Amino acid sequence: MGQNHARILQRIPDVGLAVIADSRGAPDGIHTGVPFVNSVEEALRFDLDCAIVAVPTELHEKVALVLAEAGVSTLIEKPLAGP
């Protein structure tokens, strides 16, 4: 799902993709021209206006809380958190 978000964001005028965080590294077949980092904490080193959380459901809450505590506006894939 994250690859789809990245592809779509790059097509929107006046929207810049600053960084992609993925603990698995850069996904095969995606060429965004933006930096890849291994964690959301590393992504916070970039000047983020907002973030999209597109991780497995069981990680939604963990990742979203890191972003919220840093004051980053966040879109979270549903469901908000797992059981």
C-alpha positions in Angstrom: 0.0 0.0 0.0 2.8 2.4 0.8 4.2 2.1 -2.8 0.8 3.1 -4.1 0.8 6.2 -1.8 4.3 7.2 -3.0 3.3 6.8 -6.6 0.2 8.9 -6.3 1.8 11.6 -4.1 4.5 12.2 -6.8 1.8 13.0 -9.3 0.1 15.7 -7.2 1.3 19.2 -8.1 2.9 21.1 -5.2 3.3 18.0 -3.1 6.8 16.8 -2.3 7.7 13.3 -1.0 10.5 13.9 1.6 11.4 10.4 2.7 10.2 6.8 2.8 10.7 4.8 6.0 10.7 1.0 5.6 12.5 -1.4 7.9 12.8 -3.8 4.9 14.8 -1.2 2.9 13.9 0.2 -0.5 11.2 -1.9 -2.2 12.0 -3.5 -5.5 10.7 -1.7 -8.5 10.0 1.6 -6.8 12.1 4.6 -8.0 11.0 7.7 -6.2 14.2 9.7 -6.2 13.7 10.3 -2.4 15.7 9.0 0.5 14.8 5.7 2.2 15.4 5.2 5.9 14.8 2.2 8.2 12.6 3.7 10.8 10.0 6.3 11.6 12.4 7.8 14.1 15.0 8.3 11.3 12.3 9.9 9.1 11.7 12.5 11.7 15.1 14.0 10.9 13.5 15.3 7.7 11.2 18.4 7.8 7.9 16.6 7.6 4.6 18.5 7.2 2.6 15.3 7.4 3.0 11.5 7.1 1.1 8.5 5.9 1.2 5.4 8.0 0.9 2.3 5.7 2.3 -0.5 7.7 0.9 -3.8 8.9 -2.1 -3.2 11.2 -0.3 -4.4 14.3 2.2 -1.6 13.8 -0.3 1.3 13.2 -0.5 2.4 16.8 3.3 2.3 17.5 4.2 4.2 14.4 1.4 6.7 14.7 2.2 7.5 18.3 5.8 8.3 17.4 4.6 10.7 14.8 1.9 12.2 17.0 4.5 12.8 19.8 6.6 14.6 17.3 3.7 16.8 16.3 3.4 15.4 12.7 0.0 15.4 11.1 -0.7 11.8 10.1 -3.0 9.8 7.8 -3.3 6.3 9.1 -4.5 3.4 7.0 -7.5 1.7 8.7 -8.0 0.2 11.1 -6.4 2.7 13.5 -4.9 -0.1 15.6 -5.0 -3.9 15.9 -6.6 -5.9 18.7 
